[in-house]
Amino acid sequence: MPGRRNPTRTLARQRPRRGRRPVHRRRGGAAIDTARLLAAAAFVSVLVPQARQWLRLHGAEIGAVAVAVLATGALTLLLVKAAWLGISAWTAQRRRPEGWDIRFLDGLHHSQFEEAVRDLMRRDGAHDAVRVGGAGDNGADVKGTDPAGRRWVIQCKHRRDGAFGAAVGTPDLHVLNGTGRPVHGGDVVVLVTNGRFTGPAREFARSQQLHLVDRALLAVWASGSTPLWELLRHLPAPRRRRPTPVHRTRQ
């Protein structure tokens, strides 16, 4: 009908337009930020001179501590490397016990020295040789049987300083003499050292039929290929007879 308004247009005109909300800034925000910056600057201006003064007073101590820490770390690395090299050298040397130098034996730990004596016995033909040294060993460190059937009981005394170390005396022989035969059933009772023996110890060993291997004899035994039972004298008779070679006659 003419003169009648469109209701859709009327509603559209009546709807309020959506606009952006006005941003309300806090009053005094710039002043607060400025105050914080001034406080931080004041704190830094006070802290920096005090830090410099503290460093002047304690700088030498800090340097000494730093040097000590670095030195300790370097020493630890050297010790670890030396231990690794020592283990590697010991492992490599064990593969060829016929060529051991006495100075190599001097540098071993006492447990490695016992293992070296065991390996020498195995090299010579005592294939059942074992290391039994340790707590409660009753005076025996290595035990084994030679090809002649004789039971060997060996006590080892390692001296870090070699010939310059303390001499092995009669007290050690007393223990070995009291257990070598009655406890361990040894036919040949031996004390091996990379050092030396006292005079009374040699006399006691002679009277009790104990065998001594000192530094000089050990050097010959370790560096060569001669069995120990061929280097020692006055050994007991073999328990096991060696087979008599059979001579075949030609027909």
PyMOL commands that set and color helices and strands:
alter all, ss='L'
color gray80, all
select helices_A, chain A and resi 7-14+29-94+97-99+102-106+110-124+162-164+170-179+199-207+215-223+228-231
alter helices_A, ss='H'
color red, helices_A
select strands_A, chain A and resi 130-131+142-145+151-157+188-193+211-213
alter strands_A, ss='S'
color yellow, strands_A
deselect
rebuild
show_as cartoon
